[in-house]
């Protein structure tokens, strides 16, 4: 397998801890819950994208890049971490962010983007991101720069390879602690790199657990149409004889609510419960909805009390400050 030989730029504090969330488990009268703390990767307040950026920044460096161009929503966790990673590698960073507001408030992740010195360009919606990145890249090339474009979430076969490695890391931690885990819960979206890498990694580890993706945008079919091809492209990229089929991906889209970045009541409840049982800070876009899905599975008996499950905490806490009003309103109930 090609994975061990892939160049990496050391950015993450690995392995991330695997913690026993006893208080949360007791509050839910449920199974043993383990938290894989990928919010503690260490880069600019951490998060799952740090793992992917280790490979992507190394690739950019090998190609002689002078500037990183990447994209996301105005409160993108990936863009915040990419801006920090570019600085560490001595590169400039240009962010193309989609926002219905032409001048969104400088708070949360966006404030950190500015602090990290990223050059920010706003577009109206998601469909305009890629053309704008390509326009900027072409302009930079004419100026003698060497741009390196990273797509949304770093979700390429190279980026997803980081979560193949994470699956091996998690499996080793479970073996070391003699924990038999039935399910691993992770956010799943239409960028798909984290879920794709974990699902492929689990297969390569011998399927020691089922990876359950909780959709935070779109429906399960739309997410599967991204995650499945990416998982199989990653397998081909790594040179492994493993392919996933549609039935190999578990995606639950019942917790999306009104759409991306719009917290549901259940999401806000999950954020509050995690904070007040484990001192754990989740975000209202990704991890809050993902934990809400896992909690609902516990409450409806889809997970037995005798089981052990893992929740992948992918970070994102800066987004809490961008949705303070919704959070405060939920705390008053």
LOROKOL-440578 format. One line per field, with one value per residue (C-alpha): residue number from 1; residue in three letters; z, x, y. Coordinates in pm, 1 decimal. Example, Ala and Ser with C-alpha at 12.3 -4.5 7.8 and 13.67 -1.06 7.14 Angstrom:
<pts>
pos: c(1  2)
code: c(ALA  SER)
zz: c(780.0  714.0)
xx: c(1230.0  1367.0)
yy: c(-450.0  -106.0)
</pts>
This chain:
<pts>
pos: c(1  2  3  4  5  6  7  8  9  10  11  12  13  14  15  16  17  18  19  20  21  22  23  24  25  26  27  28  29  30  31  32  33  34  35  36  37  38  39  40  41  42  43  44  45  46  47  48  49  50  51  52  53  54  55  56  57  58  59  60  61  62  63  64  65  66  67  68  69  70  71  72  73  74  75  76  77  78  79  80  81  82  83  84  85  86  87  88  89  90  91  92  93  94  95  96  97  98  99  100  101  102  103  104  105  106  107  108  109  110  111  112  113  114  115  116  117  118  119  120  121  122  123  124  125  126  127  128  129  130  131  132  133  134  135  136  137  138  139  140  141  142  143  144  145  146  147  148  149  150  151  152  153  154  155  156  157  158  159  160  161  162  163  164  165  166  167  168  169  170  171  172  173  174  175  176  177  178  179  180  181  182  183  184  185  186  187  188  189  190  191  192  193  194  195  196  197  198  199  200  201  202  203  204  205  206  207  208  209  210  211  212  213  214  215  216  217  218  219  220  221  222  223  224  225  226  227  228  229  230  231  232  233  234  235  236  237  238  239  240  241  242  243  244  245  246  247  248  249  250  251  252  253  254  255  256  257  258  259  260  261  262  263  264  265  266  267  268  269  270  271  272  273  274  275  276  277  278  279  280  281  282  283  284  285  286  287  288  289  290  291  292  293  294  295  296  297  298  299  300  301  302  303  304  305  306  307  308  309  310  311  312  313  314  315  316  317  318  319  320  321  322  323  324  325  326  327  328  329  330  331  332  333)
code: c(UNK  UNK  UNK  UNK  UNK  UNK  UNK  UNK  UNK  UNK  UNK  UNK  UNK  UNK  UNK  UNK  UNK  UNK  UNK  UNK  UNK  UNK  UNK  UNK  UNK  UNK  UNK  UNK  UNK  UNK  UNK  UNK  UNK  UNK  UNK  UNK  UNK  UNK  UNK  UNK  UNK  UNK  UNK  UNK  UNK  UNK  UNK  UNK  UNK  UNK  UNK  UNK  UNK  UNK  UNK  UNK  UNK  UNK  UNK  UNK  UNK  UNK  UNK  UNK  UNK  UNK  UNK  UNK  UNK  UNK  UNK  UNK  UNK  UNK  UNK  UNK  UNK  UNK  UNK  UNK  UNK  UNK  UNK  UNK  UNK  UNK  UNK  UNK  UNK  UNK  UNK  UNK  UNK  UNK  UNK  UNK  UNK  UNK  UNK  UNK  UNK  UNK  UNK  UNK  UNK  UNK  UNK  UNK  UNK  UNK  UNK  UNK  UNK  UNK  UNK  UNK  UNK  UNK  UNK  UNK  UNK  UNK  UNK  UNK  UNK  UNK  UNK  UNK  UNK  UNK  UNK  UNK  UNK  UNK  UNK  UNK  UNK  UNK  UNK  UNK  UNK  UNK  UNK  UNK  UNK  UNK  UNK  UNK  UNK  UNK  UNK  UNK  UNK  UNK  UNK  UNK  UNK  UNK  UNK  UNK  UNK  UNK  UNK  UNK  UNK  UNK  UNK  UNK  UNK  UNK  UNK  UNK  UNK  UNK  UNK  UNK  UNK  UNK  UNK  UNK  UNK  UNK  UNK  UNK  UNK  UNK  UNK  UNK  UNK  UNK  UNK  UNK  UNK  UNK  UNK  UNK  UNK  UNK  UNK  UNK  UNK  UNK  UNK  UNK  UNK  UNK  UNK  UNK  UNK  UNK  UNK  UNK  UNK  UNK  UNK  UNK  UNK  UNK  UNK  UNK  UNK  UNK  UNK  UNK  UNK  UNK  UNK  UNK  UNK  UNK  UNK  UNK  UNK  UNK  UNK  UNK  UNK  UNK  UNK  UNK  UNK  UNK  UNK  UNK  UNK  UNK  UNK  UNK  UNK  UNK  UNK  UNK  UNK  UNK  UNK  UNK  UNK  UNK  UNK  UNK  UNK  UNK  UNK  UNK  UNK  UNK  UNK  UNK  UNK  UNK  UNK  UNK  UNK  UNK  UNK  UNK  UNK  UNK  UNK  UNK  UNK  UNK  UNK  UNK  UNK  UNK  UNK  UNK  UNK  UNK  UNK  UNK  UNK  UNK  UNK  UNK  UNK  UNK  UNK  UNK  UNK  UNK  UNK  UNK  UNK  UNK  UNK  UNK  UNK  UNK  UNK  UNK  UNK  UNK  UNK  UNK  UNK  UNK  UNK  UNK  UNK  UNK  UNK  UNK  UNK  UNK  UNK  UNK  UNK  UNK  UNK  UNK  UNK)
zz: c(0.0  -91.6  226.2  439.5  163.8  100.3  184.9  491.9  627.0  1006.4  1124.4  1350.3  1706.0  1651.3  1762.3  1886.0  2220.9  2247.1  2557.9  2755.4  2783.7  3097.3  3196.0  2852.7  2847.1  3190.5  3092.3  2797.2  2994.5  2690.7  2558.0  2630.8  2425.5  2322.2  2176.1  1915.2  1973.1  1625.0  1746.8  1922.3  1612.8  1720.3  1404.5  1458.6  1712.2  1546.8  1351.4  1107.0  808.8  969.2  885.6  517.7  500.7  610.2  277.7  65.6  187.5  135.2  -221.8  -279.7  -149.9  -376.0  -672.0  -580.8  -492.9  -367.8  -284.4  -167.1  -304.3  -140.2  -77.7  148.4  319.9  510.3  834.5  682.7  930.9  642.8  520.2  867.3  900.2  541.4  605.1  909.2  727.7  438.9  680.9  847.5  506.8  410.0  149.4  94.0  119.3  -85.2  22.9  -196.9  41.5  -47.1  141.9  71.3  260.3  51.9  371.8  640.4  1003.0  1090.5  1361.8  1427.2  1155.9  929.5  1196.5  1224.5  846.2  857.7  1160.3  973.1  687.8  427.0  122.6  112.8  -194.4  -155.1  -407.2  -382.6  -379.5  -392.0  -770.7  -816.1  -600.2  -847.4  -1139.9  -912.0  -786.3  -1142.6  -1242.5  -954.1  -1027.2  -1390.8  -1291.7  -1046.0  -1307.8  -1535.0  -1246.1  -1210.8  -904.1  -863.8  -724.0  -574.2  -565.5  -286.9  -344.2  -77.0  240.4  89.6  -45.0  -301.2  -297.4  -144.5  124.7  198.1  244.6  575.3  711.6  588.0  816.5  1091.1  1068.6  1130.9  1420.1  1577.4  1531.5  1706.6  1999.1  2032.0  2030.9  2288.6  2524.0  2446.7  2336.2  2102.0  1907.4  1696.2  1532.5  1456.6  1403.9  1177.2  993.0  628.3  365.3  -4.2  28.8  167.0  229.9  597.9  559.9  242.9  406.8  723.4  531.2  313.2  614.1  805.5  511.5  500.2  875.8  829.5  908.1  1288.9  1311.0  1099.4  994.9  1033.1  848.8  977.2  692.4  769.8  425.0  127.3  123.4  160.7  -213.0  -295.9  -26.5  -136.6  -494.1  -363.6  -87.7  -276.6  -586.5  -365.6  -145.1  -451.2  -617.8  -293.7  -299.5  -655.0  -560.5  -271.0  -483.0  -264.0  -383.8  -206.6  -350.1  -173.1  -304.7  -225.9  51.0  222.2  312.7  598.9  566.6  778.3  645.2  900.0  1096.8  825.8  922.4  706.2  550.3  577.2  865.9  1010.0  1353.2  1448.6  1799.3  1841.5  1732.9  1992.6  2258.6  2168.1  2190.0  2534.8  2657.5  2542.7  2706.5  3036.3  3072.8  2925.3  2891.4  2518.4  2270.6  1952.4  1661.5  1517.3  1158.2  1174.5  1507.0  1677.4  1413.5  1411.7  1785.8  1762.9  1520.4  1748.0  2047.6  1855.0  1760.4  2128.6  2244.5  1984.1  2065.0  1742.5  1965.6  2256.4  2607.9  2598.7  2289.4  2262.6  2000.0  1888.7  1806.0  1582.7  1705.7  1393.0  1558.2  1446.4  1776.7  1624.2  1447.0  1788.2  1806.0  1468.5  1592.4  1942.9  1920.7  1841.7  2115.0  2376.7  2291.1  2334.0  2674.2  2805.0  2754.8)
xx: c(0.0  123.2  -0.2  318.0  530.2  312.7  496.4  353.8  410.5  387.0  98.2  -112.5  -63.0  -113.2  -246.3  -543.7  -685.0  -964.5  -1162.8  -1425.9  -1730.5  -1876.3  -2093.9  -2253.3  -2319.4  -2480.2  -2696.6  -2830.4  -2861.3  -2694.1  -2390.0  -2028.8  -1936.7  -1578.8  -1482.1  -1205.3  -1069.0  -979.3  -1067.6  -729.3  -511.2  -358.6  -351.2  -520.5  -769.1  -762.7  -1009.1  -1022.9  -890.1  -545.2  -488.3  -570.1  -361.3  -51.5  -61.9  -193.3  60.9  342.5  221.8  198.4  554.6  688.4  524.8  694.5  372.9  391.9  25.5  -257.6  -606.4  -899.8  -1268.5  -1567.6  -1851.0  -1786.4  -1749.0  -1538.4  -1326.2  -1119.9  -1032.6  -923.7  -689.6  -565.7  -473.9  -271.9  -106.0  -3.2  162.9  358.4  481.5  579.0  306.9  36.3  -327.2  -623.8  -973.6  -1283.3  -1578.7  -1946.2  -2181.4  -2525.5  -2401.6  -2151.4  -1978.7  -2038.6  -1949.4  -1586.1  -1650.3  -1578.9  -1371.0  -1381.6  -1217.8  -940.5  -896.5  -824.3  -596.1  -395.4  -344.8  -552.0  -665.3  -1042.7  -1267.2  -1644.9  -1883.3  -2261.2  -2309.5  -2133.1  -2155.6  -1928.3  -1642.8  -1453.6  -1466.2  -1341.2  -1052.2  -954.0  -973.4  -749.3  -505.7  -472.3  -410.7  -142.0  30.7  55.6  226.5  483.8  328.2  268.0  -81.8  -198.4  -577.3  -734.1  -1103.4  -1371.4  -1270.6  -949.2  -1162.6  -933.9  -793.3  -476.7  -672.0  -901.6  -592.9  -540.6  -858.1  -753.9  -454.0  -688.3  -887.8  -568.0  -481.9  -825.4  -814.2  -477.6  -613.9  -913.8  -691.3  -456.3  -748.9  -934.0  -1241.5  -1480.5  -1661.6  -1971.3  -2012.3  -1809.4  -2013.0  -1883.4  -2019.3  -2103.9  -2149.1  -2117.4  -1744.7  -1710.5  -1338.2  -1348.5  -1628.1  -1474.2  -1134.6  -1276.1  -1498.6  -1210.2  -978.6  -1225.5  -1239.7  -859.7  -853.8  -1088.8  -1415.8  -1374.8  -1664.4  -1937.7  -1880.7  -2207.6  -2222.0  -2471.6  -2569.0  -2555.4  -2663.6  -2848.8  -3000.7  -2829.7  -2830.6  -2654.8  -2393.5  -2338.9  -2284.7  -1982.6  -1848.3  -1855.8  -1658.6  -1411.4  -1355.6  -1290.5  -1069.8  -870.4  -830.8  -699.2  -468.5  -325.3  -286.6  -502.6  -732.7  -1044.9  -1362.5  -1678.6  -2032.0  -2341.5  -2447.0  -2108.9  -2187.8  -2422.8  -2557.3  -2844.7  -2992.8  -3274.6  -3096.0  -3024.6  -3314.7  -3355.1  -3012.0  -2640.6  -2534.7  -2886.8  -2892.4  -3192.4  -3340.4  -3187.0  -2846.8  -2862.9  -2967.8  -2670.6  -2430.1  -2565.2  -2556.3  -2196.9  -2083.9  -2259.6  -2164.8  -1814.0  -1700.2  -1695.0  -1747.3  -1928.9  -2028.7  -2374.1  -2287.6  -2122.1  -2056.8  -2374.0  -2593.6  -2377.6  -2405.6  -2779.5  -2807.3  -2613.7  -2823.6  -3142.6  -3010.4  -2944.1  -3284.6  -3467.2  -3278.1  -3079.2  -2772.2  -2787.9  -2676.8  -2414.1  -2246.6  -1950.7  -1955.8  -1712.0  -1798.2  -1543.2  -1515.0  -1403.2  -1373.1  -1536.7  -1581.2  -1511.7  -1848.5  -2017.6  -1939.5  -2102.1  -2432.3  -2440.3  -2802.2  -2939.9  -2727.9  -2830.9  -3197.0  -3163.9  -2994.5  -3293.0  -3532.3)
yy: c(0.0  345.1  519.0  491.7  644.3  951.2  1277.9  1453.4  1801.2  1757.9  1974.1  1751.1  1629.0  1256.2  1020.9  1220.1  1104.2  849.3  940.5  751.8  982.4  827.0  1124.2  1151.8  778.5  794.6  1093.0  894.5  568.3  425.2  242.8  317.2  624.9  694.4  1033.4  1042.5  1392.8  1510.8  1858.4  1838.7  1807.9  2138.2  2351.2  2691.3  2545.0  2202.7  1992.1  1705.0  1901.7  1917.6  1551.3  1610.6  1926.0  1734.6  1550.9  1839.0  2094.1  1844.2  1790.7  2166.3  2209.4  1933.8  2109.7  2435.6  2616.8  2973.5  3023.5  2797.9  2863.6  2690.6  2738.7  2687.9  2869.2  3192.2  2992.0  2714.2  2519.9  2384.6  2733.9  2846.2  2547.7  2581.8  2945.8  2839.5  2548.4  2771.7  3014.3  2733.7  2620.0  2976.1  3017.2  3273.7  3167.6  3288.3  3187.4  3192.8  3195.7  3176.6  3405.2  3548.0  3854.7  4051.7  4164.0  3898.9  3976.7  3910.0  3654.2  3288.9  3122.6  3426.5  3641.3  3382.3  3377.5  3750.6  3710.6  3445.8  3689.0  3509.1  3704.0  3657.6  3673.2  3639.7  3485.2  3461.9  3087.0  2753.7  2718.1  3021.5  2893.9  2673.2  2920.7  3197.8  2983.1  2901.1  3268.3  3369.0  3085.7  3190.5  3551.7  3440.9  3227.8  3531.9  3710.4  3432.8  3265.6  2892.2  2840.8  2512.9  2465.8  2260.2  2176.4  2206.6  2026.0  1892.8  1609.3  1449.6  1095.7  1240.8  1426.4  1131.2  911.1  1092.7  934.0  592.5  645.8  768.8  445.0  247.4  481.7  433.7  56.2  39.8  243.8  12.4  -294.8  -141.3  -78.5  -404.6  -207.4  -386.8  -113.7  -175.1  169.0  478.9  795.9  1070.7  1372.5  1303.8  1572.0  1648.4  1709.5  1357.0  1313.9  1221.6  965.9  820.8  776.1  621.0  380.0  264.2  248.6  33.7  -207.8  -227.3  -293.2  -589.0  -407.1  -400.1  -152.2  1.6  362.2  555.9  886.1  1140.5  1371.9  1742.9  1862.6  1715.1  1367.4  1032.0  961.7  1288.9  1229.8  868.9  990.4  1182.8  958.1  627.0  737.7  922.5  615.3  399.5  662.1  673.6  295.0  316.9  605.4  404.0  92.6  -130.9  -407.8  -286.3  -140.6  -32.7  -70.2  139.3  -101.0  -59.4  302.0  382.4  738.4  869.1  1193.3  1235.8  1508.7  1765.5  1991.8  2301.7  2268.0  2330.0  2550.7  2578.1  2412.6  2202.1  2194.9  1848.7  1981.6  2259.1  2008.3  1785.8  2080.4  2170.2  1808.5  1752.7  2075.7  2011.9  1645.4  1626.9  1989.4  1913.8  2197.0  2097.0  2319.3  2397.2  2299.1  1956.3  1786.5  1910.0  1746.9  1434.3  1386.3  1457.8  1166.9  935.2  1039.4  967.6  624.2  554.4  678.1  469.1  152.0  129.1  94.0  -148.8  -51.7  -325.6  -181.9  54.3  330.0  599.6  959.6  1134.1  1493.4  1676.6  2018.8  2341.5  2526.0  2874.1  2849.6  2863.1  3234.2  3297.2  3149.7  3291.8  3409.5  3062.9  2906.9  3160.2  3114.1  2736.4  2780.2  2977.6  2687.5)
</pts>
